Amino acid sequence: MNVQSAAESGADDYPTLLEAGLNDWGGISPVTKDFINPEATWPQITMLGKRYGRRRFSLRERLAIYPEYAHRADFVDERLSKQLERHRGADGYARVN
């Protein structure tokens, strides 16, 4: 199961959220504003990485499909599979260049 929360709403409660099983901060962008929650600003990605690294969690970019489904043909339409392969790393997360 994947549990997602908006990063800007969990900024103060992140230790509790992580301990409860949160594994997805949703979308965080250094270049766009948050259209879902416009009254809050995006947290800084480097700040999030440091915070979670201290708690032995890593901040990773994922694609629009969760990693555990990215390898499964029953979840990926064959018309998208070549595009997905170009962007997906071996672990199912976004490829790191």
Biopython code that builds the backbone (N, CA, C, O; Angstrom):
import numpy as np
from Bio.PDB.StructureBuilder import StructureBuilder

atoms = [
    (1, "MET", "N", (0.835, -1.161, 0.000)),
    (1, "MET", "CA", (0.000, 0.000, 0.000)),
    (1, "MET", "C", (0.885, 1.230, 0.000)),
    (1, "MET", "O", (1.925, 1.264, 0.657)),
    (2, "ASN", "N", (0.467, 2.224, -0.733)),
    (2, "ASN", "CA", (1.160, 3.499, -0.746)),
    (2, "ASN", "C", (0.283, 4.534, -0.053)),
    (2, "ASN", "O", (-0.927, 4.597, -0.274)),
    (3, "VAL", "N", (0.914, 5.340, 0.784)),
    (3, "VAL", "CA", (0.198, 6.365, 1.531)),
    (3, "VAL", "C", (0.801, 7.705, 1.148)),
    (3, "VAL", "O", (1.994, 7.935, 1.345)),
    (4, "GLN", "N", (-0.028, 8.594, 0.597)),
    (4, "GLN", "CA", (0.443, 9.880, 0.099)),
    (4, "GLN", "C", (-0.120, 11.026, 0.933)),
    (4, "GLN", "O", (-1.259, 10.980, 1.398)),
    (5, "SER", "N", (0.703, 12.049, 1.108)),
    (5, "SER", "CA", (0.276, 13.281, 1.759)),
    (5, "SER", "C", (0.918, 14.437, 1.016)),
    (5, "SER", "O", (1.982, 14.284, 0.415)),
    (6, "ALA", "N", (0.282, 15.573, 1.055)),
    (6, "ALA", "CA", (0.876, 16.771, 0.459)),
    (6, "ALA", "C", (2.057, 17.204, 1.314)),
    (6, "ALA", "O", (1.929, 17.346, 2.530)),
    (7, "ALA", "N", (3.194, 17.412, 0.689)),
    (7, "ALA", "CA", (4.414, 17.746, 1.433)),
    (7, "ALA", "C", (4.276, 19.029, 2.233)),
    (7, "ALA", "O", (4.770, 19.120, 3.357)),
    (8, "GLU", "N", (3.612, 20.014, 1.663)),
    (8, "GLU", "CA", (3.494, 21.280, 2.385)),
    (8, "GLU", "C", (2.576, 21.179, 3.593)),
    (8, "GLU", "O", (2.731, 21.943, 4.546)),
    (9, "SER", "N", (1.624, 20.250, 3.575)),
    (9, "SER", "CA", (0.736, 20.120, 4.733)),
    (9, "SER", "C", (1.350, 19.276, 5.845)),
    (9, "SER", "O", (0.921, 19.371, 6.995)),
    (10, "GLY", "N", (2.338, 18.459, 5.526)),
    (10, "GLY", "CA", (2.940, 17.598, 6.537)),
    (10, "GLY", "C", (4.287, 18.065, 7.023)),
    (10, "GLY", "O", (4.994, 17.319, 7.699)),
    (11, "ALA", "N", (4.657, 19.291, 6.689)),
    (11, "ALA", "CA", (5.995, 19.771, 7.009)),
    (11, "ALA", "C", (6.314, 19.707, 8.500)),
    (11, "ALA", "O", (7.439, 19.380, 8.879)),
    (12, "ASP", "N", (5.349, 20.013, 9.335)),
    (12, "ASP", "CA", (5.609, 20.000, 10.779)),
    (12, "ASP", "C", (5.426, 18.619, 11.404)),
    (12, "ASP", "O", (6.058, 18.300, 12.411)),
    (13, "ASP", "N", (4.575, 17.816, 10.815)),
    (13, "ASP", "CA", (4.248, 16.502, 11.374)),
    (13, "ASP", "C", (4.990, 15.354, 10.695)),
    (13, "ASP", "O", (4.610, 14.195, 10.858)),
    (14, "TYR", "N", (6.033, 15.659, 9.942)),
    (14, "TYR", "CA", (6.659, 14.610, 9.143)),
    (14, "TYR", "C", (7.160, 13.410, 9.936)),
    (14, "TYR", "O", (7.043, 12.294, 9.430)),
    (15, "PRO", "N", (7.711, 13.553, 11.148)),
    (15, "PRO", "CA", (8.149, 12.338, 11.854)),
    (15, "PRO", "C", (6.984, 11.389, 12.137)),
    (15, "PRO", "O", (7.109, 10.176, 11.974)),
    (16, "THR", "N", (5.869, 11.942, 12.556)),
    (16, "THR", "CA", (4.697, 11.114, 12.853)),
    (16, "THR", "C", (4.157, 10.470, 11.590)),
    (16, "THR", "O", (3.782, 9.298, 11.600)),
    (17, "LEU", "N", (4.115, 11.227, 10.504)),
    (17, "LEU", "CA", (3.617, 10.687, 9.239)),
    (17, "LEU", "C", (4.505, 9.552, 8.733)),
    (17, "LEU", "O", (4.001, 8.531, 8.265)),
    (18, "LEU", "N", (5.810, 9.725, 8.823)),
    (18, "LEU", "CA", (6.732, 8.670, 8.375)),
    (18, "LEU", "C", (6.581, 7.414, 9.220)),
    (18, "LEU", "O", (6.561, 6.302, 8.691)),
    (19, "GLU", "N", (6.476, 7.588, 10.510)),
    (19, "GLU", "CA", (6.314, 6.436, 11.404)),
    (19, "GLU", "C", (4.989, 5.726, 11.167)),
    (19, "GLU", "O", (4.878, 4.525, 11.415)),
    (20, "ALA", "N", (3.985, 6.454, 10.690)),
    (20, "ALA", "CA", (2.676, 5.861, 10.411)),
    (20, "ALA", "C", (2.640, 5.147, 9.060)),
    (20, "ALA", "O", (1.657, 4.478, 8.745)),
    (21, "GLY", "N", (3.704, 5.281, 8.254)),
    (21, "GLY", "CA", (3.760, 4.561, 6.985)),
    (21, "GLY", "C", (3.713, 5.411, 5.739)),
    (21, "GLY", "O", (3.651, 4.863, 4.638)),
    (22, "LEU", "N", (3.741, 6.725, 5.861)),
    (22, "LEU", "CA", (3.752, 7.590, 4.687)),
    (22, "LEU", "C", (4.950, 7.258, 3.817)),
    (22, "LEU", "O", (6.075, 7.176, 4.309)),
    (23, "ASN", "N", (4.715, 7.066, 2.531)),
    (23, "ASN", "CA", (5.834, 6.778, 1.634)),
    (23, "ASN", "C", (5.771, 7.585, 0.345)),
    (23, "ASN", "O", (6.479, 7.271, -0.612)),
    (24, "ASP", "N", (4.934, 8.621, 0.301)),
    (24, "ASP", "CA", (4.798, 9.409, -0.923)),
    (24, "ASP", "C", (4.347, 10.817, -0.571)),
    (24, "ASP", "O", (3.271, 11.014, -0.008)),
    (25, "TRP", "N", (5.178, 11.791, -0.908)),
    (25, "TRP", "CA", (4.823, 13.181, -0.669)),
    (25, "TRP", "C", (4.052, 13.779, -1.837)),
    (25, "TRP", "O", (3.831, 14.990, -1.859)),
    (26, "GLY", "N", (3.648, 12.994, -2.782)),
    (26, "GLY", "CA", (2.928, 13.552, -3.923)),
    (26, "GLY", "C", (3.884, 14.347, -4.794)),
    (26, "GLY", "O", (5.084, 14.073, -4.814)),
    (27, "GLY", "N", (3.373, 15.310, -5.500)),
    (27, "GLY", "CA", (4.216, 16.109, -6.382)),
    (27, "GLY", "C", (4.852, 17.276, -5.669)),
    (27, "GLY", "O", (4.197, 17.990, -4.909)),
    (28, "ILE", "N", (6.134, 17.467, -5.916)),
    (28, "ILE", "CA", (6.869, 18.616, -5.397)),
    (28, "ILE", "C", (7.642, 19.167, -6.583)),
    (28, "ILE", "O", (8.356, 18.422, -7.255)),
    (29, "SER", "N", (7.511, 20.444, -6.845)),
    (29, "SER", "CA", (8.185, 21.018, -8.003)),
    (29, "SER", "C", (8.941, 22.278, -7.633)),
    (29, "SER", "O", (8.391, 23.167, -6.983)),
    (30, "PRO", "N", (10.201, 22.362, -8.042)),
    (30, "PRO", "CA", (10.947, 23.592, -7.799)),
    (30, "PRO", "C", (10.626, 24.680, -8.822)),
    (30, "PRO", "O", (11.091, 25.809, -8.671)),
    (31, "VAL", "N", (9.840, 24.371, -9.864)),
    (31, "VAL", "CA", (9.601, 25.338, -10.929)),
    (31, "VAL", "C", (8.134, 25.718, -11.148)),
    (31, "VAL", "O", (7.859, 26.680, -11.864)),
    (32, "THR", "N", (7.197, 24.996, -10.557)),
    (32, "THR", "CA", (5.790, 25.335, -10.741)),
    (32, "THR", "C", (5.138, 25.613, -9.396)),
    (32, "THR", "O", (5.646, 25.211, -8.349)),
    (33, "LYS", "N", (4.002, 26.309, -9.439)),
    (33, "LYS", "CA", (3.272, 26.513, -8.189)),
    (33, "LYS", "C", (2.336, 25.323, -7.965)),
    (33, "LYS", "O", (2.056, 24.558, -8.887)),
    (34, "ASP", "N", (1.871, 25.185, -6.761)),
    (34, "ASP", "CA", (0.988, 24.082, -6.394)),
    (34, "ASP", "C", (-0.441, 24.470, -6.763)),
    (34, "ASP", "O", (-1.048, 25.316, -6.106)),
    (35, "PHE", "N", (-0.969, 23.862, -7.799)),
    (35, "PHE", "CA", (-2.316, 24.179, -8.253)),
    (35, "PHE", "C", (-3.384, 23.485, -7.413)),
    (35, "PHE", "O", (-4.536, 23.918, -7.407)),
    (36, "ILE", "N", (-3.027, 22.428, -6.712)),
    (36, "ILE", "CA", (-3.970, 21.706, -5.864)),
    (36, "ILE", "C", (-4.152, 22.431, -4.530)),
    (36, "ILE", "O", (-5.261, 22.518, -4.003)),
    (37, "ASN", "N", (-3.047, 22.948, -3.996)),
    (37, "ASN", "CA", (-3.068, 23.608, -2.700)),
    (37, "ASN", "C", (-2.369, 24.972, -2.839)),
    (37, "ASN", "O", (-1.296, 25.170, -2.270)),
    (38, "PRO", "N", (-2.970, 25.918, -3.592)),
    (38, "PRO", "CA", (-2.263, 27.162, -3.928)),
    (38, "PRO", "C", (-1.963, 28.075, -2.745)),
    (38, "PRO", "O", (-1.091, 28.937, -2.849)),
    (39, "GLU", "N", (-2.657, 27.910, -1.627)),
    (39, "GLU", "CA", (-2.392, 28.771, -0.475)),
    (39, "GLU", "C", (-1.140, 28.358, 0.284)),
    (39, "GLU", "O", (-0.677, 29.094, 1.155)),
    (40, "ALA", "N", (-0.594, 27.213, -0.028)),
    (40, "ALA", "CA", (0.642, 26.737, 0.621)),
    (40, "ALA", "C", (1.756, 26.678, -0.413)),
    (40, "ALA", "O", (1.506, 26.440, -1.594)),
    (41, "THR", "N", (2.969, 26.892, 0.031)),
    (41, "THR", "CA", (4.094, 26.824, -0.896)),
    (41, "THR", "C", (4.745, 25.443, -0.828)),
    (41, "THR", "O", (4.649, 24.742, 0.180)),
    (42, "TRP", "N", (5.403, 25.073, -1.911)),
    (42, "TRP", "CA", (6.136, 23.808, -1.939)),
    (42, "TRP", "C", (7.278, 23.879, -0.929)),
    (42, "TRP", "O", (7.899, 24.929, -0.762)),
    (43, "PRO", "N", (7.549, 22.785, -0.269)),
    (43, "PRO", "CA", (8.758, 22.760, 0.576)),
    (43, "PRO", "C", (9.988, 22.654, -0.323)),
    (43, "PRO", "O", (9.898, 22.200, -1.463)),
    (44, "GLN", "N", (11.111, 23.069, 0.193)),
    (44, "GLN", "CA", (12.349, 22.969, -0.569)),
    (44, "GLN", "C", (12.804, 21.509, -0.629)),
    (44, "GLN", "O", (12.863, 20.833, 0.398)),
    (45, "ILE", "N", (13.119, 21.034, -1.807)),
    (45, "ILE", "CA", (13.497, 19.635, -1.995)),
    (45, "ILE", "C", (14.744, 19.283, -1.202)),
    (45, "ILE", "O", (14.805, 18.211, -0.599)),
    (46, "THR", "N", (15.742, 20.161, -1.188)),
    (46, "THR", "CA", (16.969, 19.852, -0.436)),
    (46, "THR", "C", (16.685, 19.764, 1.056)),
    (46, "THR", "O", (17.264, 18.928, 1.750)),
    (47, "MET", "N", (15.788, 20.628, 1.562)),
    (47, "MET", "CA", (15.425, 20.582, 2.978)),
    (47, "MET", "C", (14.729, 19.268, 3.303)),
    (47, "MET", "O", (15.024, 18.645, 4.324)),
    (48, "LEU", "N", (13.807, 18.842, 2.444)),
    (48, "LEU", "CA", (13.125, 17.567, 2.669)),
    (48, "LEU", "C", (14.119, 16.410, 2.677)),
    (48, "LEU", "O", (14.054, 15.533, 3.538)),
    (49, "GLY", "N", (15.035, 16.412, 1.716)),
    (49, "GLY", "CA", (16.034, 15.341, 1.647)),
    (49, "GLY", "C", (16.868, 15.246, 2.912)),
    (49, "GLY", "O", (17.138, 14.145, 3.392)),
    (50, "LYS", "N", (17.277, 16.372, 3.455)),
    (50, "LYS", "CA", (18.062, 16.376, 4.696)),
    (50, "LYS", "C", (17.239, 15.881, 5.874)),
    (50, "LYS", "O", (17.708, 15.077, 6.679)),
    (51, "ARG", "N", (16.004, 16.370, 5.966)),
    (51, "ARG", "CA", (15.138, 15.945, 7.067)),
    (51, "ARG", "C", (14.930, 14.441, 7.091)),
    (51, "ARG", "O", (15.060, 13.802, 8.135)),
    (52, "TYR", "N", (14.610, 13.889, 5.949)),
    (52, "TYR", "CA", (14.279, 12.468, 5.895)),
    (52, "TYR", "C", (15.525, 11.594, 5.920)),
    (52, "TYR", "O", (15.487, 10.460, 6.396)),
    (53, "GLY", "N", (16.620, 12.122, 5.408)),
    (53, "GLY", "CA", (17.876, 11.392, 5.480)),
    (53, "GLY", "C", (18.311, 11.151, 6.909)),
    (53, "GLY", "O", (18.855, 10.095, 7.229)),
    (54, "ARG", "N", (18.072, 12.132, 7.773)),
    (54, "ARG", "CA", (18.403, 11.980, 9.195)),
    (54, "ARG", "C", (17.579, 10.868, 9.834)),
    (54, "ARG", "O", (17.996, 10.270, 10.826)),
    (55, "ARG", "N", (16.421, 10.596, 9.268)),
    (55, "ARG", "CA", (15.556, 9.540, 9.792)),
    (55, "ARG", "C", (15.709, 8.246, 8.991)),
    (55, "ARG", "O", (14.899, 7.328, 9.123)),
    (56, "ARG", "N", (16.739, 8.180, 8.169)),
    (56, "ARG", "CA", (17.068, 7.005, 7.350)),
    (56, "ARG", "C", (16.023, 6.685, 6.287)),
    (56, "ARG", "O", (15.799, 5.525, 5.945)),
    (57, "PHE", "N", (15.398, 7.720, 5.781)),
    (57, "PHE", "CA", (14.503, 7.610, 4.635)),
    (57, "PHE", "C", (15.179, 8.342, 3.491)),
    (57, "PHE", "O", (15.946, 9.278, 3.716)),
    (58, "SER", "N", (14.903, 7.930, 2.284)),
    (58, "SER", "CA", (15.462, 8.650, 1.147)),
    (58, "SER", "C", (14.342, 9.279, 0.342)),
    (58, "SER", "O", (13.243, 8.734, 0.238)),
    (59, "LEU", "N", (14.636, 10.414, -0.212)),
    (59, "LEU", "CA", (13.698, 11.134, -1.047)),
    (59, "LEU", "C", (14.029, 10.782, -2.489)),
    (59, "LEU", "O", (15.122, 11.081, -2.969)),
    (60, "ARG", "N", (13.097, 10.153, -3.176)),
    (60, "ARG", "CA", (13.318, 9.699, -4.549)),
    (60, "ARG", "C", (12.220, 10.214, -5.445)),
    (60, "ARG", "O", (11.070, 10.352, -5.029)),
    (61, "GLU", "N", (12.582, 10.495, -6.671)),
    (61, "GLU", "CA", (11.585, 10.891, -7.655)),
    (61, "GLU", "C", (10.925, 9.634, -8.209)),
    (61, "GLU", "O", (11.598, 8.678, -8.595)),
    (62, "ARG", "N", (9.600, 9.656, -8.241)),
    (62, "ARG", "CA", (8.911, 8.538, -8.869)),
    (62, "ARG", "C", (8.168, 9.057, -10.082)),
    (62, "ARG", "O", (7.959, 10.260, -10.239)),
    (63, "LEU", "N", (7.780, 8.145, -10.920)),
    (63, "LEU", "CA", (7.003, 8.489, -12.098)),
    (63, "LEU", "C", (5.526, 8.561, -11.718)),
    (63, "LEU", "O", (5.185, 8.415, -10.544)),
    (64, "ALA", "N", (4.661, 8.782, -12.678)),
    (64, "ALA", "CA", (3.228, 8.854, -12.400)),
    (64, "ALA", "C", (2.654, 7.501, -12.005)),
    (64, "ALA", "O", (1.522, 7.423, -11.526)),
    (65, "ILE", "N", (3.416, 6.449, -12.200)),
    (65, "ILE", "CA", (3.013, 5.100, -11.806)),
    (65, "ILE", "C", (3.925, 4.659, -10.668)),
    (65, "ILE", "O", (5.132, 4.901, -10.696)),
    (66, "TYR", "N", (3.341, 4.016, -9.677)),
    (66, "TYR", "CA", (4.161, 3.552, -8.556)),
    (66, "TYR", "C", (5.143, 2.481, -9.020)),
    (66, "TYR", "O", (4.821, 1.689, -9.906)),
    (67, "PRO", "N", (6.337, 2.449, -8.431)),
    (67, "PRO", "CA", (7.385, 1.529, -8.871)),
    (67, "PRO", "C", (6.965, 0.065, -8.936)),
    (67, "PRO", "O", (7.368, -0.653, -9.852)),
    (68, "GLU", "N", (6.162, -0.383, -7.978)),
    (68, "GLU", "CA", (5.783, -1.793, -7.968)),
    (68, "GLU", "C", (4.864, -2.175, -9.116)),
    (68, "GLU", "O", (4.661, -3.360, -9.379)),
    (69, "TYR", "N", (4.300, -1.175, -9.806)),
    (69, "TYR", "CA", (3.432, -1.452, -10.947)),
    (69, "TYR", "C", (4.110, -1.151, -12.286)),
    (69, "TYR", "O", (3.632, -1.586, -13.334)),
    (70, "ALA", "N", (5.214, -0.412, -12.255)),
    (70, "ALA", "CA", (5.866, 0.042, -13.482)),
    (70, "ALA", "C", (6.408, -1.093, -14.340)),
    (70, "ALA", "O", (6.604, -0.909, -15.542)),
    (71, "HIS", "N", (6.654, -2.261, -13.755)),
    (71, "HIS", "CA", (7.183, -3.407, -14.500)),
    (71, "HIS", "C", (6.073, -4.340, -14.973)),
    (71, "HIS", "O", (6.345, -5.315, -15.673)),
    (72, "ARG", "N", (4.842, -4.057, -14.606)),
    (72, "ARG", "CA", (3.748, -4.990, -14.864)),
    (72, "ARG", "C", (2.954, -4.611, -16.109)),
    (72, "ARG", "O", (2.355, -3.538, -16.176)),
    (73, "ALA", "N", (2.957, -5.498, -17.084)),
    (73, "ALA", "CA", (2.247, -5.259, -18.339)),
    (73, "ALA", "C", (0.749, -5.090, -18.127)),
    (73, "ALA", "O", (0.085, -4.433, -18.929)),
    (74, "ASP", "N", (0.207, -5.669, -17.064)),
    (74, "ASP", "CA", (-1.229, -5.521, -16.814)),
    (74, "ASP", "C", (-1.579, -4.131, -16.279)),
    (74, "ASP", "O", (-2.760, -3.809, -16.149)),
    (75, "PHE", "N", (-0.581, -3.303, -15.966)),
    (75, "PHE", "CA", (-0.827, -1.941, -15.516)),
    (75, "PHE", "C", (-0.345, -0.890, -16.519)),
    (75, "PHE", "O", (-0.712, 0.280, -16.409)),
    (76, "VAL", "N", (0.454, -1.284, -17.472)),
    (76, "VAL", "CA", (1.017, -0.339, -18.436)),
    (76, "VAL", "C", (0.530, -0.692, -19.829)),
    (76, "VAL", "O", (0.793, -1.783, -20.334)),
    (77, "ASP", "N", (-0.173, 0.228, -20.439)),
    (77, "ASP", "CA", (-0.641, 0.028, -21.808)),
    (77, "ASP", "C", (0.568, -0.119, -22.723)),
    (77, "ASP", "O", (1.552, 0.606, -22.581)),
    (78, "GLU", "N", (0.492, -1.040, -23.643)),
    (78, "GLU", "CA", (1.640, -1.297, -24.530)),
    (78, "GLU", "C", (2.040, -0.069, -25.333)),
    (78, "GLU", "O", (3.196, 0.044, -25.740)),
    (79, "ARG", "N", (1.122, 0.848, -25.572)),
    (79, "ARG", "CA", (1.455, 2.071, -26.306)),
    (79, "ARG", "C", (2.339, 3.009, -25.485)),
    (79, "ARG", "O", (2.987, 3.895, -26.041)),
    (80, "LEU", "N", (2.366, 2.820, -24.175)),
    (80, "LEU", "CA", (3.183, 3.662, -23.297)),
    (80, "LEU", "C", (4.466, 2.983, -22.830)),
    (80, "LEU", "O", (5.346, 3.638, -22.272)),
    (81, "SER", "N", (4.573, 1.709, -23.050)),
    (81, "SER", "CA", (5.676, 0.952, -22.452)),
    (81, "SER", "C", (7.053, 1.433, -22.900)),
    (81, "SER", "O", (7.971, 1.465, -22.080)),
    (82, "LYS", "N", (7.235, 1.806, -24.161)),
    (82, "LYS", "CA", (8.557, 2.276, -24.611)),
    (82, "LYS", "C", (8.920, 3.606, -23.952)),
    (82, "LYS", "O", (10.069, 3.812, -23.561)),
    (83, "GLN", "N", (7.950, 4.503, -23.827)),
    (83, "GLN", "CA", (8.206, 5.773, -23.146)),
    (83, "GLN", "C", (8.548, 5.539, -21.677)),
    (83, "GLN", "O", (9.476, 6.143, -21.139)),
    (84, "LEU", "N", (7.801, 4.672, -21.052)),
    (84, "LEU", "CA", (8.052, 4.356, -19.647)),
    (84, "LEU", "C", (9.448, 3.772, -19.463)),
    (84, "LEU", "O", (10.160, 4.140, -18.528)),
    (85, "GLU", "N", (9.836, 2.875, -20.341)),
    (85, "GLU", "CA", (11.170, 2.261, -20.257)),
    (85, "GLU", "C", (12.280, 3.297, -20.324)),
    (85, "GLU", "O", (13.309, 3.147, -19.665)),
    (86, "ARG", "N", (12.084, 4.347, -21.113)),
    (86, "ARG", "CA", (13.112, 5.386, -21.242)),
    (86, "ARG", "C", (13.285, 6.184, -19.953)),
    (86, "ARG", "O", (14.368, 6.702, -19.681)),
    (87, "HIS", "N", (12.236, 6.282, -19.175)),
    (87, "HIS", "CA", (12.270, 7.121, -17.975)),
    (87, "HIS", "C", (12.382, 6.342, -16.677)),
    (87, "HIS", "O", (12.675, 6.919, -15.629)),
    (88, "ARG", "N", (12.152, 5.045, -16.734)),
    (88, "ARG", "CA", (12.121, 4.204, -15.530)),
    (88, "ARG", "C", (13.478, 3.556, -15.301)),
    (88, "ARG", "O", (14.082, 2.996, -16.215)),
    (89, "GLY", "N", (13.941, 3.646, -14.064)),
    (89, "GLY", "CA", (15.154, 2.936, -13.685)),
    (89, "GLY", "C", (14.829, 1.493, -13.354)),
    (89, "GLY", "O", (13.659, 1.112, -13.345)),
    (90, "ALA", "N", (15.827, 0.696, -13.084)),
    (90, "ALA", "CA", (15.640, -0.726, -12.784)),
    (90, "ALA", "C", (14.779, -0.950, -11.541)),
    (90, "ALA", "O", (14.125, -1.985, -11.417)),
    (91, "ASP", "N", (14.778, 0.019, -10.619)),
    (91, "ASP", "CA", (13.990, -0.118, -9.393)),
    (91, "ASP", "C", (12.561, 0.386, -9.536)),
    (91, "ASP", "O", (11.795, 0.341, -8.574)),
    (92, "GLY", "N", (12.187, 0.871, -10.732)),
    (92, "GLY", "CA", (10.827, 1.352, -10.971)),
    (92, "GLY", "C", (10.641, 2.830, -10.715)),
    (92, "GLY", "O", (9.627, 3.403, -11.111)),
    (93, "TYR", "N", (11.605, 3.458, -10.057)),
    (93, "TYR", "CA", (11.542, 4.910, -9.845)),
    (93, "TYR", "C", (12.077, 5.616, -11.089)),
    (93, "TYR", "O", (12.539, 4.963, -12.025)),
    (94, "ALA", "N", (12.015, 6.944, -11.100)),
    (94, "ALA", "CA", (12.535, 7.703, -12.229)),
    (94, "ALA", "C", (14.033, 7.419, -12.384)),
    (94, "ALA", "O", (14.769, 7.329, -11.401)),
    (95, "ARG", "N", (14.453, 7.285, -13.613)),
    (95, "ARG", "CA", (15.860, 7.022, -13.922)),
    (95, "ARG", "C", (16.714, 8.210, -13.447)),
    (95, "ARG", "O", (16.358, 9.370, -13.657)),
    (96, "VAL", "N", (17.810, 7.904, -12.825)),
    (96, "VAL", "CA", (18.753, 8.935, -12.386)),
    (96, "VAL", "C", (19.852, 9.015, -13.435)),
    (96, "VAL", "O", (20.532, 8.029, -13.720)),
    (97, "ASN", "N", (20.012, 10.191, -13.998)),
    (97, "ASN", "CA", (21.042, 10.352, -15.070)),
    (97, "ASN", "C", (22.360, 10.770, -14.501)),
    (97, "ASN", "O", (23.324, 10.950, -15.245)),
]
sb = StructureBuilder()
sb.init_structure("model")
sb.init_model(0)
sb.init_chain("A")
sb.init_seg("    ")
for serial, (resi, resn, name, xyz) in enumerate(atoms, 1):
    if name == "N":
        sb.init_residue(resn, " ", resi, " ")
    sb.init_atom(name, np.array(xyz, "f"), 0.0, 1.0, " ", f" {name:<3s}", serial, name[0])
structure = sb.get_structure()
